Amino acid sequence: MKLLKDILFGVRLSAVSGDTNVMVNQIHFDSRKVEMDDLFVAVRGTITDGHQYIQKAVESGARAIVCEELPELMVNGVTYIKVADSNSALAILASNYFDNPSKNLKLVGITGTNGKTTVSTLLYNLFKKAGYKVGLISTIKVMVDDKTYKTSHTTPDVLTINQHLSEMNDEGIEYCFMEVSSHGIHQKRTEGLHFTGAIFTNLSHDHLDYHKTFAEYRDTKKRLFDNLPKSAFALTNIDDKNGKIMLQNTKAKKQTYALKSYADFRAQILERQFNGQLLKIDENEIWTRLIGDFNAYNLLAIYATADLLGLEKMETLKLISELETVDGRFQYFISKERITAIVDYAHTPDALKNVLVTINALRTGNENVITVVGCGGDRDKSKRPVMGHIASEMSNQAIFTSDNPRTEDPETIIEEMEAGVEPQNTRKVLSIENRKQAIKTACKLALANDIILVTGKGHETYQETNGVRVDFDDFKEVKEALESLNK
């Protein structure tokens, strides 16, 4: 139980009806979870408005209500608090309720279109290898040192975030690395958190179904940096033209990294192979198993962050050389027939292009690149023809298929991808709606030394159609399909 007036500290109040000197049990923004003496926060969501469920929350025993509009019927004994922004209030309430756990560890937020999961996960792995107790909040999972929790959103809700951070405090964790999505920033899920630093990876076409314009998408990301305290660091990829924009209004210590431009932290790719690449960082050569320019940027961001957090540079370089790829991020194996299969999460035009550029840079020219690609349903439609164009232009064979269709018709999604294919590339495109069959077809078409790229789902182990999720693992599917060729 917590005293209501204590957890309201820092929340901008417009009006109060009732007593704030009362004890509340739990905080909820889902009325179905409300029990006796709980605090219910009415949040306006993208699908439903929590204000419609205030009465239901009261009937379930809510002691206090936080809302943007006071209800016409106010029950005696219940405290009603009006605020200008329920999402912002919820974030501050959640931090206060859990005793502001982010202040008791070094929390680093990672934002950008691509690379968030790789950078956050590899930072977690590196600091673990360095002997620290570490936390991770990512698309794939939440880690409280060695304890694993599954996640369903890139940035969890503020109650879940603070609950995990509080547990990290209890476990004596020193560092936490957290993916920060544009949705999470827009919905105020990161307000009330105290960041030690923030990293910007890059910005490209994504989520325009939600943000409507690229400028809005960019400016939403920028808010993470705008809100950093003076004591924090702001680390950005200055090779990306949006890197400077992220730093425009931040009070934090400005730091940059780059492969091509002058920056505080620089790297150079000296050698590329399928089993790794040789990098030069701070005049030191380092071999890494992670390949591609995009991974060179990711590793440089990790090196810079470790330095800014006080790790010794040579130790960091040694640990980077030991890091392995993250599940579903350029994850590959070579079959007995010498066919290379690569599974990657690339679900944006820029990410798909980066992976294909990397593959084509490593080819001798005698191999075929067969790309299996789809686009998710109920998401940004404008990127579908662009991804169709990239896959067909940069591959010898492209197979368009289903990703997570969700509530959309898979055939319609594929048709929208086909619209981006240039006439000279139509002969290189097959459309197979069934993803399992599409992967099998790619494996049957492949000859010795060919390369199969399966993109879009990466680490995901399910496929979602009309609200139903069925087990589906790209890596497992392509491996089984190639192994079955031997039988």
DASUL-V488477 format. One record per backbone hydrogen bond with DSSP energy under -0.5 kcal/mol. CO is the residue of the C=O (numbers start at 1). NH is the residue of the N-H. E is the energy in kcal/mol with one decimal. If there is no record, write none. Layout:
# DASUL-V488477
co = [CO CO]
nh = [NH NH]
e = [E E]
This chain:
# DASUL-V488477
co = [2 3 3 4 6 8 11 12 15 17 20 20 22 24 26 28 29 30 31 35 37 38 38 38 39 40 40 41 43 43 48 48 49 50 51 53 54 55 56 57 58 61 63 64 65 66 67 72 73 75 78 79 80 81 82 82 85 86 87 88 89 90 91 92 93 94 95 96 100 101 102 105 106 106 107 107 108 109 110 111 115 116 117 118 119 120 121 122 123 124 125 126 127 128 132 133 133 134 135 136 137 140 141 142 143 143 144 144 147 149 154 157 158 159 160 161 162 163 164 165 166 167 168 169 174 175 176 177 178 179 181 182 183 184 184 185 188 190 193 196 197 198 199 199 200 202 207 207 208 211 213 214 215 216 217 218 219 220 221 221 222 222 223 225 228 229 232 233 233 234 234 235 236 236 237 240 242 243 244 244 245 247 253 255 256 257 257 258 265 266 268 268 271 273 276 277 277 278 278 279 279 280 281 284 286 288 289 292 293 294 295 296 297 298 299 300 301 302 303 304 305 306 307 312 313 314 315 316 317 318 319 319 320 323 326 328 328 330 331 333 335 338 338 339 339 340 341 342 343 344 344 348 349 350 351 352 353 354 355 356 357 358 359 359 368 368 369 369 369 370 370 371 371 372 373 375 376 380 381 382 383 384 385 386 387 388 389 390 391 397 398 398 399 400 403 404 405 406 408 409 409 410 411 412 413 414 415 417 418 422 422 423 425 426 428 430 430 433 433 434 435 436 437 438 439 440 441 442 447 450 451 451 452 452 453 453 454 457 460 461 463 463 464 465 467 468 468 470 472 473 474 475 476 477 478 479 480 481 482 483 484]
nh = [24 6 7 8 9 11 13 84 82 80 5 22 4 2 39 41 31 33 34 38 25 40 63 64 28 42 66 43 45 50 45 50 52 53 54 57 58 59 60 62 61 37 79 40 81 42 83 74 75 78 80 65 17 67 14 15 89 90 91 92 93 94 95 96 97 98 100 99 103 104 105 107 108 176 196 197 178 199 180 201 119 120 121 122 123 124 125 126 127 128 129 130 132 131 134 174 175 145 177 143 179 151 138 149 136 145 146 147 144 142 156 161 162 163 164 165 166 167 168 169 170 171 173 172 106 135 108 137 110 181 185 186 187 189 190 188 191 193 195 233 109 235 111 201 237 113 210 211 212 213 217 218 219 220 221 222 223 223 224 225 225 226 227 228 251 232 253 198 235 236 255 200 238 257 240 243 246 247 247 248 248 250 234 236 265 238 239 267 258 282 270 280 278 276 273 279 288 270 271 281 286 268 284 281 279 277 291 296 297 298 299 300 301 302 303 304 305 306 307 308 309 311 310 316 317 318 319 320 321 322 322 323 323 289 329 330 345 332 343 341 338 340 449 335 341 452 333 454 331 456 458 352 353 354 355 356 357 358 359 360 361 362 362 363 370 451 371 396 397 372 453 373 399 455 401 403 379 383 384 386 387 388 389 390 391 392 393 394 395 371 400 430 373 432 405 377 408 466 410 412 413 414 415 416 417 418 419 420 421 425 426 426 428 429 398 400 432 402 435 438 439 440 441 442 443 444 445 446 450 340 370 453 342 454 372 455 344 460 474 472 465 470 406 468 469 465 470 463 474 477 478 479 480 481 482 483 484 485 485 486 487]
e = [-3.2 -0.9 -1.7 -1.1 -1.3 -2.3 -0.7 -0.6 -3.1 -3.1 -1.8 -0.8 -3.2 -2.8 -3.3 -2.8 -0.6 -2.0 -1.0 -1.8 -3.2 -0.5 -2.4 -1.4 -2.6 -0.6 -2.6 -0.8 -0.8 -2.9 -2.6 -0.6 -2.1 -1.7 -1.1 -2.2 -2.3 -2.5 -1.3 -2.2 -1.7 -2.8 -2.3 -2.4 -2.9 -3.0 -2.5 -0.7 -0.5 -1.7 -0.5 -3.0 -3.0 -2.7 -3.4 -1.4 -2.2 -2.8 -1.9 -1.8 -2.9 -2.7 -1.9 -2.6 -2.9 -1.8 -4.1 -1.8 -1.5 -1.6 -0.9 -0.9 -0.5 -2.6 -3.1 -1.4 -2.8 -2.7 -3.0 -2.1 -2.8 -2.5 -2.6 -2.6 -2.1 -2.0 -2.5 -2.7 -2.5 -2.0 -2.3 -1.6 -2.4 -1.6 -0.5 -1.9 -1.3 -1.8 -2.0 -2.6 -2.9 -0.6 -2.2 -2.7 -2.3 -0.7 -0.7 -2.1 -2.7 -3.0 -0.6 -2.6 -2.3 -2.1 -2.4 -2.6 -2.3 -2.0 -2.2 -2.0 -2.1 -1.7 -2.6 -1.4 -3.0 -2.6 -2.7 -2.5 -2.8 -0.5 -2.0 -2.7 -2.3 -2.8 -0.6 -1.7 -0.8 -1.4 -0.7 -1.5 -2.3 -3.0 -3.0 -0.5 -1.2 -2.1 -1.1 -2.5 -0.8 -2.1 -2.0 -2.9 -2.8 -1.9 -1.7 -2.1 -1.0 -0.6 -1.4 -0.6 -0.9 -2.3 -1.7 -1.3 -0.6 -1.5 -2.7 -1.9 -0.5 -0.5 -3.0 -2.6 -0.9 -2.1 -1.0 -2.6 -1.7 -0.7 -0.7 -0.6 -1.1 -0.7 -3.2 -2.2 -1.6 -2.0 -0.6 -1.4 -2.0 -1.0 -0.6 -2.6 -2.4 -1.2 -2.4 -0.6 -2.5 -3.1 -1.4 -0.5 -2.9 -1.5 -2.0 -2.9 -3.1 -2.4 -0.5 -1.7 -2.2 -1.9 -2.9 -2.0 -2.4 -1.9 -2.6 -2.7 -2.3 -2.6 -2.2 -2.6 -1.7 -2.7 -1.5 -2.3 -2.4 -2.1 -2.4 -2.6 -1.8 -0.6 -0.9 -0.5 -1.3 -0.6 -2.3 -0.6 -1.4 -0.5 -3.0 -2.6 -2.0 -0.5 -1.6 -2.7 -0.6 -3.2 -1.7 -3.1 -2.4 -1.1 -0.7 -2.5 -2.5 -2.5 -2.1 -2.2 -2.8 -2.1 -2.4 -2.8 -1.7 -1.0 -0.8 -1.0 -0.6 -3.0 -0.6 -1.7 -1.9 -0.5 -2.9 -0.6 -3.4 -2.6 -2.2 -0.6 -0.6 -0.5 -1.6 -0.5 -2.4 -2.2 -2.3 -2.4 -2.5 -1.9 -2.5 -2.4 -0.7 -2.8 -0.6 -2.7 -2.4 -2.6 -0.6 -3.2 -2.3 -3.2 -0.5 -0.5 -1.8 -2.2 -2.3 -1.9 -1.5 -2.5 -1.3 -1.6 -1.8 -2.3 -0.6 -1.0 -1.7 -1.6 -3.0 -3.0 -0.5 -1.3 -0.5 -2.3 -2.3 -2.2 -2.5 -2.0 -2.0 -2.1 -2.0 -1.3 -2.3 -2.4 -3.1 -0.5 -3.3 -0.5 -3.5 -0.6 -2.4 -2.6 -0.6 -1.5 -0.5 -2.3 -2.5 -1.9 -0.5 -2.6 -0.5 -2.2 -0.5 -2.9 -2.7 -1.9 -2.5 -2.2 -2.0 -2.3 -2.0 -0.5 -0.8 -1.4 -0.9]
